[in-house]
Amino acid sequence: MSEAETRLAESEALGELKSLRASIDNIDAALIHMLAERFKCTQKVGVLKATNDLPPADPAREKIQIERLRQLAGDANLDPDFAEKLLNFIVREVIRHHEAIAAKTGS
């Protein structure tokens, strides 16, 4: 391959890399916004639970959600173990928020 062809190939690869990275950045931004919306909803759930003297955690629902997300992950060709770890992290944060809300409201 000539030097000019090498530079062209590198230029095309760098252009594709830049394009892919821009898409990744957009996806990351969308994920952050989706998580923000999710936590906005779970904060409201926490207030509802606290004002109605319900426990912060719901292990039965968590189990159902884990199985549901594992299935969705498999269908989407995403590692179900990864999806479960991610959901477990989110659920721990939600429970922590719910406990804080309950403590604040005196429930």
C-alpha positions as CSV (number, residue, x, y, z in Angstrom):
1,M,0.0,0.0,0.0
2,S,1.4,3.4,-0.9
3,E,1.8,6.2,1.6
4,A,-1.1,8.1,0.2
5,E,-3.3,5.0,0.4
6,T,-2.2,4.4,4.0
7,R,-3.1,8.0,4.9
8,L,-6.5,7.7,3.2
9,A,-7.2,4.5,5.1
10,E,-6.2,6.1,8.4
11,S,-8.3,9.1,7.6
12,E,-11.3,7.0,6.8
13,A,-10.8,4.9,10.0
14,L,-10.5,8.1,12.1
15,G,-13.6,9.5,10.5
16,E,-15.5,6.4,11.3
17,L,-14.1,6.3,14.8
18,K,-15.2,9.9,15.3
19,S,-18.7,9.2,14.0
20,L,-19.0,6.1,16.3
21,R,-17.8,8.0,19.3
22,A,-20.4,10.8,18.6
23,S,-23.1,8.1,18.6
24,I,-21.8,6.7,21.8
25,D,-21.9,10.2,23.4
26,N,-25.5,10.6,22.3
27,I,-26.4,7.2,23.7
28,D,-24.7,8.0,27.0
29,A,-26.6,11.3,27.2
30,A,-29.9,9.5,26.6
31,L,-29.0,6.9,29.3
32,I,-28.4,9.7,31.8
33,H,-31.7,11.4,30.9
34,M,-33.6,8.0,31.2
35,L,-32.0,7.3,34.6
36,A,-33.0,10.8,35.7
37,E,-36.6,10.2,34.7
38,R,-36.6,6.8,36.4
39,F,-35.3,8.2,39.6
40,K,-37.8,11.0,39.5
41,C,-40.6,8.4,39.4
42,T,-39.0,6.3,42.1
43,Q,-38.7,9.3,44.3
44,K,-42.5,9.7,44.0
45,V,-42.9,6.0,44.8
46,G,-40.8,6.6,47.9
47,V,-43.0,9.4,49.1
48,L,-46.1,7.4,48.4
49,K,-44.6,4.4,50.4
50,A,-43.5,6.6,53.3
51,T,-46.9,8.4,53.6
52,N,-48.7,5.1,53.5
53,D,-46.3,3.3,55.9
54,L,-45.2,0.8,53.3
55,P,-41.7,-0.7,53.4
56,P,-38.9,0.8,51.3
57,A,-38.1,-2.5,49.6
58,D,-40.3,-4.9,47.7
59,P,-38.3,-8.1,47.3
60,A,-41.2,-9.9,45.4
61,R,-41.3,-7.1,42.8
62,E,-37.5,-7.0,42.6
63,K,-37.4,-10.7,41.8
64,I,-40.0,-10.3,39.0
65,Q,-38.1,-7.3,37.6
66,I,-34.8,-9.1,37.6
67,E,-36.3,-12.0,35.6
68,R,-38.1,-9.6,33.3
69,L,-34.9,-7.6,32.6
70,R,-32.8,-10.8,32.2
71,Q,-35.3,-11.9,29.5
72,L,-35.2,-8.5,27.8
73,A,-31.4,-8.5,27.9
74,G,-31.3,-12.0,26.3
75,D,-33.7,-10.9,23.6
76,A,-31.6,-7.9,22.9
77,N,-28.3,-9.9,22.8
78,L,-27.1,-8.2,26.0
79,D,-25.5,-10.3,28.7
80,P,-28.3,-11.1,31.2
81,D,-25.8,-11.1,34.1
82,F,-24.8,-7.6,33.2
83,A,-28.5,-6.5,33.1
84,E,-29.1,-8.1,36.5
85,K,-26.1,-6.3,38.0
86,L,-27.2,-3.0,36.6
87,L,-30.8,-3.5,37.9
88,N,-29.4,-4.5,41.4
89,F,-27.4,-1.4,41.5
90,I,-30.4,0.8,40.6
91,V,-32.6,-1.0,43.1
92,R,-30.1,-0.5,45.9
93,E,-30.1,3.2,45.1
94,V,-33.9,3.4,45.0
95,I,-34.1,1.6,48.3
96,R,-31.6,4.0,49.8
97,H,-33.6,6.9,48.6
98,H,-36.9,5.4,49.9
99,E,-35.3,4.8,53.3
100,A,-34.1,8.5,53.4
101,I,-37.6,9.7,52.4
102,A,-39.1,7.5,55.1
103,A,-36.7,8.8,57.7
104,K,-37.4,12.4,56.7
105,T,-41.2,11.9,56.9
106,G,-40.9,10.1,60.2
107,S,-42.4,6.8,58.8
